[in-house]
Amino acid sequence: MSARSGRYHHGDLRAALIEAAVELIAERGVREFSMAEASRRVGVAVSAPYAHFADRDDLLAAVAVHAYERFTAELMPEVDRVADPGERLAALAAAYVRFAGTQRPLFDAAFVAGVDKAEHPEVKAAEAPLERVFVDCIRELANGAADPDELAAAVEAVAHGHAMLLLDEGSAGDREATERAAERASRATLALVAGRRLLDRPAR
């Protein structure tokens, strides 16, 4: 149901407000929307959202949960098909960049907004499938070869760096640019995996 329709069945207002928030994030950025704007977008009184959300941060947390669920549903199946932990980690990095390029409002809500997961444990729970795959790959690859924390930080930097470069170039929504960035993130992750022993060297 479109958030613009103004017609809701019982229980649909919460979903409509999340959809409206996603639209507003796309238009104005993840930090520049309000509960009142979301209310007006769906055509309800400004007091109506408070039946579902305590405040703006609560609504943003719900968008982040929705984002993680979309990531898991749309992109994790292709990651799950890869058995080798290095290749799987590379596929995960590529999926992360694709999510940034194709679903920027959701990407921003999940990975840029900085939702407090201690205050919103539902966000942490929604993130769990992604985190579990990532941690399992890191542990298997780092076994006796590198500090797992060093490898994890390096892979996160590669994936997030390529995603942010794509967005900073204004290429969100450009399928070819997104695929190029995803492929670069995949190759860079494989290079890290191949040279992971170097991560144990002390900094000069």
N, C-alpha and C positions, 0 to 999 in steps of 0.2 A: 504494500500500500504506500502510495506517495505521501511524504510528509506534508506536501502542499495541499492535499485533498481536503483537510479539515473534517473528514468523516472517519470516526474510529469506532470499532467495536470495543466491548469491555476488555481492558487489559492491553490495548494497542498503543496507548498514549506513550508509555515508556519507550517502546521501539521507535515511535515517530519522533520523539525528542532526540534520541540517539542519532537517527537519520538526519534531523535538522542540524544537530551539532556537527556532524561530518560535513554537511554542506557549508556551514559557516567557517569551519576550519579550512576548507578548500578555498574559500573566498578571502578570508582575512588572516589566516594563520592560527596556529594552535593556542596562542595565548590571547587572542583578540576576539573572543566571543563571550556572550553572557547568557544567563538563564532567561532573562527577559527577551533577548533576541530569539532564542530557541522557541520560546512561547509564542511570540508573534509569528514566527515562521510556520508553526503548525496551526495557528489560529485559535489559541486557547488563552485564558486569563493568565497573567504573569504569576499568579499564585498556584496554578495547576501543577507545574512540575514538582513542587515540593511534596506532593503525595508520593513521588517516586525517588526524588533525589534531595539530599540534605542541602546541597549547595552546588556551585559550579564545578568544584573539584570532584564531587561525587559523580556528576554527569560526565566529566572528562574521563574518570576512571572506567565508567561503563563503556565509553567509546574505545578505550584501550583494551578492555576485555573483548569487545567485538572485533577489534583489530587482530588480536592474537588468535581468536577463533577462526577468522578468515585466513590468516597465514597458515594455520595448521590444516585447515580444510583444503586450501587451494595449492599450497606449495610443498607441504611436508610429504605428500605421497611420492613425489618425484625424488625427494631426498631418501625416503625409506627404501626405494628400489635399489639403492647403491649399497653394496656390502662392504667394500674396502673402507676402513675408517678415514683414510686420507682423502679418497675420492668423495666420500660422503660429506666430509667437512667442507670440501671445495664446492660441492653441490649446495650445501647450506649457505655458504657465503654468497653464491650466485643467486639463490632464492631471496636472500635478504635484500640484495641490490634490486632485483626485479620487483620486490614489494615496494621499495622506495619509488621506483620509476612508474609503477602502474597504480599504486594505491597511496599516493603521498599523504592525504589527510589521515589515513589510518596508520601509516608509518610514523608520522609525526606524533600522533597520540600515544603510540606504543613505545617508540624508541627515542623521541626527542623531548617530549613534554616534561619528563621527569616526574611522573605520578609517584607519590609516596606509597610504596608497596606495603610498608608496615601499617599505614593507615587504611590501605585498601587491599587486604589479603586476597580478594577475588581476582585482582590483577596478577598477583604472583601465581595463583592457581592456574589461570589461563595461560600464563607463560610457561608453565611446567613442562609440557611436551617438547617445546623447542629447547628449553634449557637441558632437559634430560638427554636429548640426542647430542647436543653440543658437548656436554660434560663427558658422556660416554666415549665419544670420539677422542677428546683430548686425553682422557686417562689411558686409553689404549695406545695412542700414539706416543705419549710421553713416558711410557713404562720403561724406566732405565735409560732413557735417552735425553730427557730434558725436564726442567721444572714445569709441571703442569700449568702453574699460574703464569709463567712466562709465555708458554705456547698459547694459552687461552687469550692473554692480553694482546699478543701479536696478531692472532687470527681475528679477534674482535676489531682491532684497529684497521686491518685490511678491509674487512667487510664494511664497517661503518664509514671508513674513509672513502671508499669507492662510491658508496651510496650518497654521501654528502657532496662529493665532487659532481656527481650526476645532477643532483638537485641544485647546487650552486650555479651550474652551467645553464639552468633553466630548461633542462631536457626531460623533466617529468612528463610523462605522456607520450614521449617520442620512443616508439617501439625499437627502432634500430639502435638508437643511442643507449637505451636501456640494456639491450642484449650485448652490446659492445662492453659496457661497464660491467655487466654480470660475468662475461667471459674473462675480463681482466681480473676481477676479484677471484674467480675460480683458479686462474693460472697462478696468481700471486699466492693464494692459499696453498696450492700444491708445491710452490717453491719454498714456502715456509716449512711445510711438512718435510720436504726433502732435506732441508738444512737445519732442522730443529735442534741438532746437537750444538750448533753455534749459539743458541740462546742461553746456554749454560756458561758461556765465557763471561768473565767479569768485565764491566765497563772500564775503559782506560781513562 
